[in-house]
């Protein structure tokens, strides 16, 4: 059965529910409706109105951003992003990132820190381009950070090639073990330490995907590698245009 | 034919344009798909049920106004999903619920005992729940609730093009997740047979 078939099947059967279960819920709702006070009603009305406010704040922020007023754009994007509206978190990160280049060094640090938080939020919501923007922002603002893991590679001395790590290397160790076990291994393993330096001091990404892969990998190592590879791909996705979500409605 | 090539789905019989003036009929018609749409994408099923009921209470409050809407089902889903986003963001900030895969599966498995639809689609729902939020929302609204991509964008607050992009990403990831799950099951079966 293909994914399309599975989804179509789920869609076709989702309205089937025992009538008694639905009627029980309806009775509860009617009881709640009769119990509610005037205050509850007013609170609900206001809360409902603020749902439309998210969209309004996002639209206003977009207008300010287009007009070049980044301070006001950030203010309104912040309101929309706090409600997890559309791609407001990504846009807010980007606006703060732009602002950071226009202010003093002290202010810059606070803006970069906030932008980083929103980029992470955007990434977890499903905008992989946030990682590239975050990486570029950190590269610009932190002069001590190695710019590019490839160019930061330590030149390998001539002679006998170094021995590989017996446990599969840094990706395998960090991606498929509990953190304390990975650290214990890393402290003992020269090949892993060398690999860490060659990557410019960057550890592979740990994610829930890796942990699941590790769990399933107890019976077969192949699946752990497969998911570990996927987690690695997330970091290196090419940047995608920010304009995708602009026409919010 | 892939989902993106398929023509826009025709709304199901159970979710037509409002043809009743009775809130009771409306509730009986809309409750199952609303609560299941939320369960499919929420981190916690209890939150999904509470939000579905809260949204229905809102519908009850403004029933006279809702009668004038062209598609009240679209309004229901929009309000419910936006409310869920807010609640889950607060939950994430306060670390109130766990988003790891084990908790997601356990939460769904507990619900599957009393809900045959969830039991039947357990692995699919678990896979959807592990998607990033926007991707899960698009899959649920477009593929399960059967709204067009344009309507999906309107409900979720972005353009049709953005909805399409999220859909493509979600589809790729779902394929990987479900195929990995199938392979793991087959491996376990073959290991069991060897033993």
Interface residues (C-beta under 8 A of the other chain):
Chain A: X3 X4 X6 X7 X8 X9 X10 X11 X12 X13 X14 X15 X16 X17 X19 X22 X23 X25 X26 X28 X29 X32 X33 X36 X41 X44 X45 X48 X51 X54 X55 X58 X82 X83 X84 X85 X86 X87 X124 X125 X126 X127 X128 X208 X211 X212 X216 X219 X220 X223 X226 X227 X230 X240 X244 X245 X246 X247 X248 X249
Chain B: X1 X2 X3 X6 X9 X12 X14 X15 X24 X27 X28 X31 X32 X33 X36 X37 X53 X56 X57 X58 X60 X61 X62 X78 X79 X82 X83 X85 X86 X88 X89 X99 X100 X101 X115 X117 X120 X121 X124 X125 X130 X131 X132 X133 X134 X135 X139 X143 X144 X145 X146 X153 X154 X156 X157 X158 X159 X161 X162 X165 X166 X169 X171 X174 X175 X176 X178 X180 X183 X184 X187 X188 X191
